[in-house]
Amino acid sequence: MDIFFRDFFSDPVLFMSFGILGVVIALCLFYVYYFIKKINDAEVPH
């Protein structure tokens, strides 16, 4: 496990790929929350 962390912080390609993946997942979670909130707050037309 120590080798993984050493390689993770010393290899910029690995570090950036996980960083960008984290940003993409965070954006996906934000939009899921945003749309669920908008759906719950929407008024139903009569």
C-alpha atoms as one frame of an Amber mdcrd trajectory, in Angstrom:
protein
   0.000   0.000   0.000   2.935   2.321   0.666   4.149   1.797  -2.917   0.760
   2.873  -4.291   0.772   6.165  -2.373   4.391   6.846  -3.315   3.603   6.253
  -6.993   0.344   8.182  -6.737   1.975  11.391  -5.501   5.106  11.106  -7.647
   3.366  10.373 -10.977   1.569  13.480 -12.277  -0.416  11.538 -14.901  -1.896
   9.215 -12.270  -2.515  12.121  -9.883  -4.233  14.254 -12.545  -6.342  11.398
 -13.880  -7.754  10.641 -10.413  -8.174  14.362  -9.780 -10.152  14.902 -12.973
 -12.179  11.761 -12.295 -13.009  13.168  -8.852 -14.141  16.465 -10.393 -16.357
  14.653 -12.914 -17.963  12.527 -10.190 -18.497  15.625  -8.027 -20.208  17.411
 -10.939 -22.432  14.391 -11.580 -23.464  14.257  -7.919 -24.150  17.997  -7.909
 -26.430  17.757 -10.944 -28.283  14.759  -9.503 -28.911  16.775  -6.326 -29.843
  19.889  -8.350 -32.411  18.138 -10.549 -33.965  16.186  -7.666 -34.294  19.448
  -5.706 -35.870  21.204  -8.712 -38.302  18.319  -9.240 -39.342  18.307  -5.583
 -39.821  22.120  -5.526 -41.765  22.288  -8.802 -45.390  23.284  -8.670 -47.836
  20.916 -10.329 -50.176  22.697 -12.769 -53.859  22.087 -12.180
